[in-house]
């Protein structure tokens, strides 16, 4: 089994981390000394790969809400407002669970104190 795992996982890592669509650097640095990746590309092993899911110098900025893909050029289809209530619902449910837990602890402490006073 260990041999199988050691053979499968490195292969999977190589496949998943292999950069695709790399091009030679085309833009010049500030001093025009050497070529570098242009804006909306990231440097990978001395070559350039177009930003996917991000944009800017070295792909440092995430796509704005509602956009995805290469240089954030694709617009999401569907109504994003339908999904905006889910975080609020999660927060409210968490808050209710916390209040319920607190109420349970207070009630148990109250019952314990009552039993202690009844035995006196």
Secondary structure, DSSP 8 states (H G I E B T S, - for coil): -HHHHHHHHHHHHHHHH---S-B---EE-TTSSSEE--TTEEEETTEEEE-BSEESGGG-EE--TTEESBTT-EE--S-GGGTTHHHHHHHHHHHHHHHHHHHHHHHHHHHHHHHHHHT-
